[in-house]
Protein backbone atom coordinates (compact mmCIF):
# COMPACT_ATOMS: atom_id res chain seq x y z
CA UNK A 1 0.00 0.00 0.00
CA UNK A 2 3.03 2.28 0.27
CA UNK A 3 3.18 2.79 -3.49
CA UNK A 4 -0.55 3.48 -3.70
CA UNK A 5 -0.22 5.98 -0.83
CA UNK A 6 2.60 7.77 -2.60
CA UNK A 7 0.63 7.95 -5.86
CA UNK A 8 -2.39 9.41 -4.04
CA UNK A 9 -0.25 11.93 -2.19
CA UNK A 10 1.41 13.04 -5.44
CA UNK A 11 -1.96 13.33 -7.21
CA UNK A 12 -3.27 15.61 -4.46
CA UNK A 13 -0.13 17.76 -4.40
CA UNK A 14 0.03 18.09 -8.18
CA UNK A 15 -3.64 19.02 -8.42
CA UNK A 16 -3.37 21.67 -5.71
CA UNK A 17 -0.34 23.22 -7.38
CA UNK A 18 -2.23 23.67 -10.63
CA UNK A 19 -5.53 24.96 -9.21
CA UNK A 20 -6.53 28.10 -7.38
CA UNK A 21 -9.58 29.02 -5.31
CA UNK A 22 -9.92 31.82 -7.89
CA UNK A 23 -10.70 29.31 -10.67
CA UNK A 24 -14.32 29.23 -11.83
CA UNK A 25 -15.42 26.34 -9.63
CA UNK A 26 -19.16 27.05 -10.00
CA UNK A 27 -19.59 26.86 -13.78
CA UNK A 28 -21.59 23.85 -14.95
CA UNK A 29 -20.39 22.72 -18.40
CA UNK A 30 -23.92 21.72 -19.41
CA UNK A 31 -27.35 21.27 -17.84
CA UNK A 32 -27.31 18.24 -15.58
CA UNK A 33 -23.50 18.16 -15.43
CA UNK A 34 -21.46 18.79 -12.30
CA UNK A 35 -19.41 21.92 -11.78
CA UNK A 36 -15.74 21.57 -10.81
CA UNK A 37 -16.81 22.16 -7.21
CA UNK A 38 -19.37 19.36 -7.42
CA UNK A 39 -16.74 17.04 -8.91
CA UNK A 40 -14.59 17.67 -5.84
CA UNK A 41 -17.72 17.06 -3.76
CA UNK A 42 -18.17 13.74 -5.53
CA UNK A 43 -14.55 12.91 -4.70
CA UNK A 44 -15.29 13.78 -1.05
CA UNK A 45 -18.18 11.33 -1.08
CA UNK A 46 -15.96 8.71 -2.68
CA UNK A 47 -13.29 9.32 -0.03
CA UNK A 48 -15.82 8.97 2.79
CA UNK A 49 -17.26 5.73 1.45
CA UNK A 50 -13.86 4.24 0.64
CA UNK A 51 -12.37 5.25 3.99
CA UNK A 52 -15.14 3.25 5.64
CA UNK A 53 -14.40 0.32 3.36
CA UNK A 54 -10.70 0.39 4.23
CA UNK A 55 -11.37 0.69 7.96
CA UNK A 56 -14.05 -1.99 8.04
CA UNK A 57 -11.94 -4.37 5.97
CA UNK A 58 -9.43 -4.47 8.83
CA UNK A 59 -11.97 -6.45 10.86
CA UNK A 60 -14.88 -7.46 8.59
CA UNK A 61 -15.19 -9.71 5.58
CA UNK A 62 -17.66 -9.59 2.67
CA UNK A 63 -19.68 -6.57 3.86
CA UNK A 64 -21.51 -4.38 1.37
CA UNK A 65 -21.15 -0.61 1.15
CA UNK A 66 -22.35 1.35 -1.89
CA UNK A 67 -23.44 4.90 -2.54
CA UNK A 68 -25.63 6.85 -4.92
CA UNK A 69 -23.27 9.47 -6.30
CA UNK A 70 -25.79 11.87 -7.83
CA UNK A 71 -28.01 11.90 -4.75
CA UNK A 72 -25.03 12.43 -2.41
CA UNK A 73 -23.75 15.41 -4.43
CA UNK A 74 -27.22 16.99 -4.56
CA UNK A 75 -28.08 16.43 -0.88
CA UNK A 76 -24.79 17.85 0.35
CA UNK A 77 -25.13 21.08 -1.67
CA UNK A 78 -21.49 21.30 -2.66
CA UNK A 79 -22.45 23.86 -5.30
CA UNK A 80 -23.46 26.26 -2.51
CA UNK A 81 -20.35 25.66 -0.36
CA UNK A 82 -17.21 27.74 -0.18
CA UNK A 83 -14.56 26.17 -2.43
CA UNK A 84 -11.86 26.49 0.21
CA UNK A 85 -13.97 24.44 2.64
CA UNK A 86 -14.71 21.85 -0.05
CA UNK A 87 -11.02 21.53 -0.96
CA UNK A 88 -9.95 21.40 2.70
CA UNK A 89 -12.38 18.56 3.41
CA UNK A 90 -11.21 16.66 0.34
CA UNK A 91 -7.57 17.06 1.35
CA UNK A 92 -8.17 15.99 4.95
CA UNK A 93 -10.14 12.89 3.97
CA UNK A 94 -7.43 11.82 1.56
CA UNK A 95 -4.72 12.42 4.15
CA UNK A 96 -6.65 10.10 6.47
CA UNK A 97 -6.91 7.45 3.75
CA UNK A 98 -3.14 7.69 3.25
CA UNK A 99 -2.61 7.29 7.01
CA UNK A 100 -4.83 4.20 7.07
CA UNK A 101 -3.06 2.70 4.05
CA UNK A 102 0.41 3.33 5.45
CA UNK A 103 -0.52 1.38 8.59
CA UNK A 104 -2.66 -1.29 6.96
CA UNK A 105 -2.35 -4.80 8.40
CA UNK A 106 -0.63 -6.93 5.74
CA UNK A 107 -2.80 -9.92 6.58
CA UNK A 108 -5.95 -7.91 5.70
CA UNK A 109 -4.94 -6.74 2.21
CA UNK A 110 -6.87 -9.62 0.69
CA UNK A 111 -9.99 -8.96 2.77
CA UNK A 112 -12.97 -8.33 0.53
CA UNK A 113 -16.02 -6.12 0.46
CA UNK A 114 -18.91 -5.76 -1.95
CA UNK A 115 -19.07 -2.38 -3.70
CA UNK A 116 -21.79 -3.25 -6.21
CA UNK A 117 -25.32 -1.92 -6.49
CA UNK A 118 -26.64 -5.22 -7.82
CA UNK A 119 -25.14 -8.66 -7.99
CA UNK A 120 -22.37 -9.22 -5.41
CA UNK A 121 -18.98 -8.00 -6.60
CA UNK A 122 -16.38 -8.74 -3.93
CA UNK A 123 -13.08 -6.88 -4.27
CA UNK A 124 -9.91 -6.99 -2.20
CA UNK A 125 -8.58 -4.02 -0.24
CA UNK A 126 -5.66 -3.77 -2.66
CA UNK A 127 -8.02 -3.65 -5.63
CA UNK A 128 -10.23 -1.06 -3.92
CA UNK A 129 -7.21 1.13 -3.12
CA UNK A 130 -5.95 1.05 -6.70
CA UNK A 131 -9.44 1.65 -8.06
CA UNK A 132 -9.89 4.57 -5.67
CA UNK A 133 -6.73 6.28 -6.95
CA UNK A 134 -7.62 5.64 -10.61
CA UNK A 135 -11.12 7.05 -10.05
CA UNK A 136 -9.73 10.13 -8.30
CA UNK A 137 -7.14 10.79 -11.01
CA UNK A 138 -9.76 10.36 -13.74
CA UNK A 139 -11.93 13.08 -12.19
CA UNK A 140 -9.03 15.42 -11.44
CA UNK A 141 -8.08 15.35 -15.12
CA UNK A 142 -11.58 16.60 -16.00
CA UNK A 143 -11.20 19.71 -13.84
N, CA, C and O of each residue as an XYZ file, in Angstrom:
572
protein
N       0.819     -1.200      0.000
C       0.000      0.000      0.000
C       0.866      1.268      0.000
O       0.357      2.366     -0.225
N       2.141      1.119      0.246
C       3.027      2.276      0.272
C       3.066      2.972     -1.081
O       3.024      4.201     -1.147
N       3.145      2.206     -2.150
C       3.180      2.788     -3.495
C       1.866      3.501     -3.797
O       1.867      4.607     -4.337
N       0.763      2.877     -3.455
C      -0.546      3.484     -3.698
C      -0.690      4.775     -2.895
O      -1.240      5.760     -3.388
N      -0.198      4.766     -1.665
C      -0.221      5.980     -0.833
C       0.582      7.100     -1.473
O       0.140      8.249     -1.507
N       1.749      6.768     -1.975
C       2.604      7.773     -2.604
C       1.954      8.343     -3.860
O       2.041      9.544     -4.115
N       1.310      7.494     -4.639
C       0.627      7.953     -5.859
C      -0.509      8.898     -5.495
O      -0.678      9.938     -6.130
N      -1.286      8.545     -4.479
C      -2.388      9.405     -4.044
C      -1.853     10.742     -3.533
O      -2.383     11.797     -3.882
N      -0.830     10.701     -2.728
C      -0.246     11.926     -2.191
C       0.253     12.844     -3.317
O       0.035     14.054     -3.279
N       0.913     12.268     -4.301
C       1.408     13.038     -5.442
C       0.253     13.630     -6.253
O       0.323     14.779     -6.688
N      -0.798     12.853     -6.453
C      -1.962     13.335     -7.209
C      -2.585     14.545     -6.523
O      -2.955     15.514     -7.186
N      -2.703     14.495     -5.207
C      -3.271     15.614     -4.457
C      -2.371     16.841     -4.586
O      -2.839     17.933     -4.907
N      -1.090     16.653     -4.335
C      -0.130     17.757     -4.395
C      -0.100     18.386     -5.782
O      -0.163     19.609     -5.910
N      -0.005     17.569     -6.809
C       0.034     18.087     -8.179
C      -1.229     18.877     -8.516
O      -1.157     19.952     -9.113
N      -2.378     18.341     -8.133
C      -3.638     19.021     -8.418
C      -3.684     20.377     -7.728
O      -4.059     21.377     -8.341
N      -3.306     20.414     -6.467
C      -3.371     21.669     -5.712
C      -2.397     22.719     -6.244
O      -2.649     23.918     -6.124
N      -1.308     22.280     -6.818
C      -0.335     23.221     -7.381
C      -0.814     23.830     -8.693
O      -0.336     24.887     -9.104
N      -1.751     23.167     -9.341
C      -2.230     23.673    -10.633
C      -3.579     24.377    -10.535
O      -4.052     24.932    -11.527
N      -4.202     24.366     -9.374
C      -5.529     24.958     -9.211
C      -5.490     26.068     -8.169
O      -4.630     26.094     -7.289
N      -6.433     26.972     -8.292
C      -6.532     28.098     -7.380
C      -7.985     28.252     -6.939
O      -8.901     27.950     -7.704
N      -8.200     28.721     -5.714
C      -9.580     29.022     -5.312
C     -10.216     30.081     -6.215
O     -11.437     30.237     -6.220
N      -9.401     30.804     -6.975
C      -9.924     31.825     -7.890
C     -10.432     31.241     -9.210
O     -11.065     31.953     -9.990
N     -10.165     29.953     -9.472
C     -10.702     29.314    -10.674
C     -12.231     29.398    -10.641
O     -12.821     29.607     -9.581
N     -12.858     29.237    -11.786
C     -14.322     29.232    -11.830
C     -14.827     27.842    -11.449
O     -15.034     26.983    -12.306
N     -15.019     27.643    -10.164
C     -15.424     26.339     -9.635
C     -16.922     26.086     -9.770
O     -17.372     24.946     -9.660
N     -17.703     27.152    -10.010
C     -19.163     27.051    -10.001
C     -19.789     26.775    -11.361
O     -20.943     26.353    -11.435
N     -19.044     27.006    -12.435
C     -19.595     26.860    -13.783
C     -19.933     25.401    -14.087
O     -19.103     24.505    -13.931
N     -21.169     25.192    -14.524
C     -21.592     23.855    -14.954
C     -21.400     23.789    -16.464
O     -21.909     24.650    -17.182
N     -20.674     22.782    -16.966
C     -20.387     22.718    -18.396
C     -21.621     22.505    -19.270
O     -21.610     22.833    -20.456
N     -22.680     21.956    -18.683
C     -23.924     21.720    -19.411
C     -25.019     21.433    -18.381
O     -24.723     21.065    -17.244
N     -26.279     21.600    -18.778
C     -27.352     21.266    -17.842
C     -27.234     19.801    -17.395
O     -27.010     18.902    -18.205
N     -27.389     19.597    -16.110
C     -27.310     18.239    -15.579
C     -25.900     17.731    -15.332
O     -25.715     16.614    -14.848
N     -24.902     18.548    -15.664
C     -23.499     18.162    -15.432
C     -22.993     18.857    -14.175
O     -23.462     19.936    -13.815
N     -22.035     18.225    -13.519
C     -21.462     18.790    -12.301
C     -20.482     19.907    -12.615
O     -19.779     19.872    -13.625
N     -20.447     20.891    -11.737
C     -19.408     21.920    -11.779
C     -18.112     21.311    -11.233
O     -18.117     20.204    -10.696
N     -17.013     22.041    -11.374
C     -15.742     21.574    -10.808
C     -15.878     21.374     -9.299
O     -15.335     20.420     -8.741
N     -16.599     22.270     -8.652
C     -16.810     22.165     -7.207
C     -17.589     20.891     -6.874
O     -17.269     20.204     -5.904
N     -18.591     20.581     -7.661
C     -19.370     19.364     -7.421
C     -18.550     18.110     -7.706
O     -18.753     17.082     -7.059
N     -17.631     18.179     -8.660
C     -16.741     17.037     -8.910
C     -15.885     16.783     -7.676
O     -15.710     15.635     -7.269
N     -15.351     17.846     -7.076
C     -14.590     17.673     -5.841
C     -15.514     17.127     -4.746
O     -15.103     16.284     -3.949
N     -16.746     17.602     -4.710
C     -17.723     17.060     -3.764
C     -17.930     15.568     -3.968
O     -17.982     14.802     -3.006
N     -18.046     15.166     -5.213
C     -18.169     13.741     -5.531
C     -16.947     12.975     -5.025
O     -17.079     11.869     -4.501
N     -15.767     13.560     -5.182
C     -14.549     12.911     -4.696
C     -14.519     12.863     -3.165
O     -13.934     11.947     -2.587
N     -15.138     13.834     -2.512
C     -15.286     13.785     -1.053
C     -16.159     12.599     -0.674
O     -15.819     11.828      0.224
N     -17.284     12.458     -1.360
C     -18.175     11.331     -1.081
C     -17.469     10.001     -1.307
O     -17.604      9.072     -0.511
N     -16.727      9.921     -2.382
C     -15.962      8.708     -2.684
C     -14.947      8.436     -1.579
O     -14.774      7.292     -1.159
N     -14.278      9.481     -1.111
C     -13.294      9.321     -0.032
C     -13.962      8.826      1.240
O     -13.431      7.946      1.918
N     -15.124      9.384      1.571
C     -15.818      8.967      2.792
C     -16.236      7.498      2.724
O     -16.029      6.740      3.672
N     -16.815      7.111      1.611
C     -17.257      5.725      1.452
C     -16.060      4.786      1.471
O     -16.074      3.766      2.161
N     -15.030      5.129      0.717
C     -13.863      4.244      0.644
C     -13.086      4.193      1.946
O     -12.542      3.143      2.287
N     -13.017      5.284      2.679
C     -12.374      5.250      3.987
C     -13.077      4.242      4.887
O     -12.424      3.476      5.596
N     -14.397      4.241      4.858
C     -15.142      3.250      5.642
C     -14.850      1.829      5.170
O     -14.724      0.915      5.984
N     -14.743      1.649      3.880
C     -14.399      0.319      3.365
C     -13.039     -0.121      3.879
O     -12.888     -1.250      4.347
N     -12.042      0.763      3.797
C     -10.696      0.394      4.232
C     -10.661      0.104      5.733
O     -10.016     -0.850      6.170
N     -11.344      0.915      6.506
C     -11.374      0.693      7.958
C     -12.095     -0.607      8.279
O     -11.585     -1.432      9.037
N     -13.262     -0.791      7.712
C     -14.052     -1.990      8.037
C     -13.392     -3.268      7.545
O     -13.567     -4.330      8.142
N     -12.635     -3.170      6.463
C     -11.940     -4.368      5.970
C     -10.830     -4.839      6.916
O     -10.341     -5.960      6.779
N     -10.433     -4.005      7.863
C      -9.430     -4.467      8.826
C     -10.024     -5.474      9.796
O      -9.281     -6.205     10.450
N     -11.352     -5.529      9.906
C     -11.968     -6.454     10.865
C     -13.217     -7.167     10.353
O     -13.747     -8.040     11.041
N     -13.701     -6.810      9.154
C     -14.883     -7.460      8.589
C     -14.542     -8.092      7.257
O     -13.557     -7.733      6.612
N     -15.363     -9.028      6.862
C     -15.192     -9.713      5.585
C     -16.533     -9.737      4.858
O     -17.570    -10.012      5.462
N     -16.504     -9.447      3.555
C     -17.661     -9.585      2.671
C     -18.833     -8.654      2.986
O     -19.972     -8.984      2.655
N     -18.590     -7.510      3.611
C     -19.682     -6.575      3.863
C     -19.960     -5.780      2.594
O     -19.144     -5.751      1.673
N     -21.121     -5.137      2.558
C     -21.513     -4.375      1.372
C     -21.654     -2.908      1.744
O     -22.296     -2.566      2.737
N     -21.051     -2.049      0.941
C     -21.153     -0.610      1.149
C     -21.114      0.069     -0.219
O     -20.091      0.053     -0.903
N     -22.238      0.662     -0.605
C     -22.346      1.352     -1.891
C     -22.885      2.762     -1.641
O     -23.319      3.088     -0.536
N     -22.848      3.574     -2.667
C     -23.444      4.895     -2.539
C     -24.028      5.344     -3.866
O     -23.659      4.867     -4.938
N     -24.953      6.279     -3.746
C     -25.634      6.853     -4.916
C     -25.014      8.217     -5.189
O     -25.383      9.205     -4.555
N     -24.083      8.273     -6.120
C     -23.273      9.466     -6.300
C     -24.071     10.725     -6.605
O     -23.783     11.773     -6.026
N     -25.037     10.670     -7.467
C     -25.787     11.871     -7.825
C     -26.597     12.402     -6.645
O     -26.655     13.609     -6.409
N     -27.212     11.498     -5.919
C     -28.007     11.902     -4.748
C     -27.102     12.521     -3.693
O     -27.445     13.553     -3.116
N     -25.950     11.907     -3.431
C     -25.027     12.431     -2.413
C     -24.577     13.850     -2.769
O     -24.561     14.726     -1.905
N     -24.217     14.080     -4.019
C     -23.754     15.409     -4.427
C     -24.887     16.429     -4.262
O     -24.657     17.533     -3.769
N     -26.088     16.069     -4.667
C     -27.225     16.990     -4.556
C     -27.568     17.289     -3.101
O     -27.744     18.451     -2.734
N     -27.663     16.270     -2.282
C     -28.076     16.432     -0.884
C     -27.067     17.246     -0.073
O     -27.442     17.949      0.866
N     -25.803     17.150     -0.433
C     -24.786     17.846      0.350
C     -24.529     19.276     -0.118
O     -23.750     19.999      0.504
N     -25.174     19.690     -1.207
C     -25.133     21.080     -1.670
C     -23.716     21.624     -1.818
O     -23.422     22.742     -1.394
N     -22.855     20.832     -2.416
C     -21.487     21.300     -2.657
C     -21.463     22.572     -3.496
O     -20.597     23.427     -3.311
N     -22.417     22.695     -4.422
C     -22.453     23.862     -5.302
C     -22.585     25.158     -4.500
O     -22.111     26.209     -4.931
N     -23.228     25.080     -3.333
C     -23.456     26.261     -2.510
C     -22.352     26.494     -1.475
O     -22.370     27.504     -0.772
N     -21.403     25.580     -1.379
C     -20.354     25.664     -0.358
C     -19.181     26.514     -0.828
O     -18.978     26.706     -2.027
N     -18.432     27.007      0.112
C     -17.206     27.742     -0.177
C     -16.157     26.764     -0.714
O     -15.953     25.703     -0.125
N     -15.503     27.098     -1.799
C     -14.557     26.174     -2.433
C     -13.389     25.842     -1.505
O     -12.894     24.716     -1.530
N     -12.947     26.777     -0.705
C     -11.859     26.489      0.212
C     -12.266     25.391      1.202
O     -11.479     24.488      1.486
N     -13.480     25.468      1.719
C     -13.966     24.439      2.643
C     -14.067     23.085      1.942
O     -13.698     22.055      2.507
N     -14.565     23.095      0.720
C     -14.705     21.849     -0.049
C     -13.323     21.227     -0.282
O     -13.130     20.032     -0.060
N     -12.377     22.035     -0.726
C     -11.020     21.527     -0.964
C     -10.358     21.051      0.334
O      -9.697     20.013      0.355
N     -10.538     21.813      1.410
C      -9.947     21.400      2.695
C     -10.484     20.045      3.141
O      -9.722     19.188      3.589
N     -11.788     19.851      3.019
C     -12.381     18.564      3.412
C     -11.835     17.437      2.552
O     -11.498     16.366      3.058
N     -11.749     17.678      1.260
C     -11.212     16.657      0.335
C      -9.772     16.301      0.700
O      -9.408     15.126      0.725
N      -8.966     17.304      0.979
C      -7.569     17.061      1.350
C      -7.498     16.259      2.643
O      -6.774     15.266      2.713
N      -8.231     16.671      3.654
C      -8.173     15.990      4.954
C      -8.628     14.529      4.869
O      -8.018     13.649      5.476
N      -9.682     14.281      4.127
C     -10.143     12.893      3.968
C      -9.089     12.035      3.280
O      -8.854     10.892      3.673
N      -8.459     12.587      2.256
C      -7.432     11.821      1.559
C      -6.186     11.626      2.411
O      -5.530     10.589      2.317
N      -5.857     12.596      3.228
C      -4.722     12.420      4.154
C      -5.019     11.292      5.144
O      -4.124     10.533      5.516
N      -6.278     11.189      5.566
C      -6.654     10.104      6.472
C      -6.582      8.753      5.757
O      -6.129      7.770      6.343
N      -7.018      8.696      4.514
C      -6.910      7.452      3.747
C      -5.446      7.039      3.642
O      -5.117      5.868      3.830
N      -4.574      7.983      3.346
C      -3.141      7.685      3.251
C      -2.630      7.135      4.580
O      -1.876      6.162      4.602
N      -3.037      7.755      5.685
C      -2.612      7.287      7.014
C      -3.067      5.840      7.261
O      -2.306      5.011      7.761
N      -4.309      5.565      6.901
C      -4.830      4.198      7.070
C      -4.036      3.221      6.205
O      -3.636      2.156      6.675
N      -3.811      3.581      4.949
C      -3.063      2.697      4.049
C      -1.646      2.447      4.541
O      -1.160      1.318      4.480
N      -0.980      3.484      5.028
C       0.410      3.330      5.451
C       0.554      2.447      6.692
O       1.651      1.987      7.006
N      -0.542      2.216      7.385
C      -0.519      1.380      8.588
C      -1.407      0.149      8.441
O      -1.822     -0.454      9.432
N      -1.694     -0.215      7.193
C      -2.658     -1.293      6.959
C      -2.075     -2.655      7.333
O      -0.935     -2.957      6.981
N      -2.843     -3.472      8.040
C      -2.353     -4.801      8.398
C      -2.157     -5.657      7.139
O      -3.093     -5.856      6.365
N      -0.957     -6.149      6.948
C      -0.630     -6.925      5.743
C      -1.546     -8.130      5.576
O      -1.873     -8.509      4.451
N      -1.958     -8.728      6.672
C      -2.798     -9.917      6.582
C      -4.240     -9.602      6.191
O      -5.036    -10.520      5.990
N      -4.594     -8.302      6.080
C      -5.949     -7.909      5.698
C      -6.028     -7.327      4.290
O      -7.100     -6.892      3.869
N      -4.926     -7.308      3.559
C      -4.940     -6.744      2.208
C      -5.797     -7.540      1.241
O      -6.242     -7.014      0.221
N      -6.028     -8.793      1.554
C      -6.873     -9.620      0.692
C      -8.301     -9.735      1.217
O      -9.114    -10.474      0.661
N      -8.605     -8.999      2.296
C      -9.994     -8.961      2.770
C     -10.852     -8.363      1.661
O     -10.377     -7.550      0.867
N     -12.096     -8.764      1.614
C     -12.970     -8.331      0.527
C     -14.210     -7.619      1.046
O     -14.688     -7.872      2.152
N     -14.714     -6.716      0.203
C     -16.021     -6.121      0.459
C     -16.744     -6.002     -0.874
O     -16.138     -6.052     -1.944
N     -18.046     -5.845     -0.775
C     -18.910     -5.764     -1.951
C     -19.226     -4.292     -2.211
O     -19.838     -3.628     -1.374
N     -18.813     -3.788     -3.360
C     -19.071     -2.383     -3.702
C     -20.082     -2.233     -4.828
O     -20.160     -1.180     -5.462
N     -20.854     -3.282     -5.077
C     -21.793     -3.253     -6.207
C     -23.169     -2.771     -5.776
O     -23.523     -2.818     -4.598
N     -23.932     -2.309     -6.749
C     -25.318     -1.921     -6.493
C     -26.266     -3.092     -6.742
O     -27.406     -3.087     -6.278
N     -25.788     -4.089     -7.474
C     -26.644     -5.225     -7.822
C     -26.059     -6.535     -7.344
O     -25.913     -6.778     -6.146
N     -25.728     -7.371     -8.308
C     -25.136     -8.663     -7.989
C     -23.859     -8.474     -7.168
O     -23.115     -7.522     -7.405
N     -23.595     -9.354     -6.214
C     -22.375     -9.218     -5.411
C     -21.119     -9.121     -6.286
O     -20.970     -9.841     -7.273
N     -20.232     -8.217     -5.898
C     -18.980     -8.001     -6.599
C     -17.906     -7.760     -5.539
O     -17.584     -6.616     -5.216
N     -17.361     -8.839     -5.008
C     -16.376     -8.737     -3.927
C     -15.007     -8.365     -4.476
O     -14.510     -8.981     -5.419
N     -14.402     -7.339     -3.865
C     -13.082     -6.877     -4.274
C     -12.166     -6.820     -3.061
O     -12.616     -6.573     -1.942
N     -10.873     -7.051     -3.292
C      -9.909     -6.988     -2.197
C      -9.591     -5.532     -1.850
O      -9.862     -4.617     -2.627
N      -9.013     -5.347     -0.670
C      -8.585     -4.020     -0.237
C      -7.585     -3.437     -1.235
O      -7.671     -2.262     -1.593
N      -6.653     -4.250     -1.674
C      -5.665     -3.767     -2.655
C      -6.344     -3.288     -3.926
O      -5.994     -2.232     -4.452
N      -7.297     -4.040     -4.423
C      -8.015     -3.654     -5.629
C      -8.780     -2.354     -5.385
O      -8.744     -1.446     -6.217
N      -9.472     -2.262     -4.247
C     -10.232     -1.057     -3.921
C      -9.330      0.174     -3.833
O      -9.702      1.253     -4.295
N      -8.145      0.014     -3.241
C      -7.208      1.130     -3.115
C      -6.757      1.601     -4.492
O      -6.762      2.801     -4.766
N      -6.376      0.689     -5.342
C      -5.947      1.053     -6.700
C      -7.087      1.680     -7.491
O      -6.885      2.662     -8.205
N      -8.272      1.118     -7.368
C      -9.443      1.648     -8.061
C      -9.775      3.055     -7.557
O     -10.145      3.932     -8.338
N      -9.640      3.258     -6.256
C      -9.891      4.575     -5.672
C      -8.974      5.630     -6.294
O      -9.434      6.706     -6.676
N      -7.693      5.327     -6.395
C      -6.732      6.281     -6.954
C      -7.013      6.524     -8.436
O      -6.965      7.666     -8.892
N      -7.304      5.473     -9.184
C      -7.619      5.638    -10.612
C      -8.855      6.521    -10.796
O      -8.872      7.407    -11.651
N      -9.883      6.274     -9.991
C     -11.120      7.050    -10.054
C     -10.836      8.516     -9.740
O     -11.302      9.404    -10.454
N     -10.079      8.776     -8.683
C      -9.728     10.134     -8.297
C      -8.963     10.833     -9.414
O      -9.289     11.964     -9.777
N      -7.972     10.184     -9.950
C      -7.142     10.789    -11.008
C      -7.966     11.062    -12.271
O      -7.771     12.076    -12.941
N      -8.874     10.158    -12.583
C      -9.758     10.362    -13.738
C     -10.529     11.672    -13.579
O     -10.579     12.484    -14.503
N     -11.130     11.873    -12.404
C     -11.927     13.083    -12.188
C     -11.064     14.338    -12.115
O     -11.467     15.393    -12.605
N      -9.903     14.239    -11.521
C      -9.028     15.421    -11.438
C      -8.619     15.893    -12.832
O      -8.455     17.091    -13.061
N      -8.455     14.964    -13.750
C      -8.077     15.351    -15.121
C      -9.212     16.095    -15.827
O      -8.966     16.821    -16.790
N     -10.439     15.922    -15.363
C     -11.575     16.601    -15.998
C     -11.763     18.020    -15.492
O     -12.550     18.785    -16.050
N     -11.049     18.370    -14.445
C     -11.197     19.712    -13.845
C     -10.209     20.680    -14.478
O     -10.175     21.855    -14.112
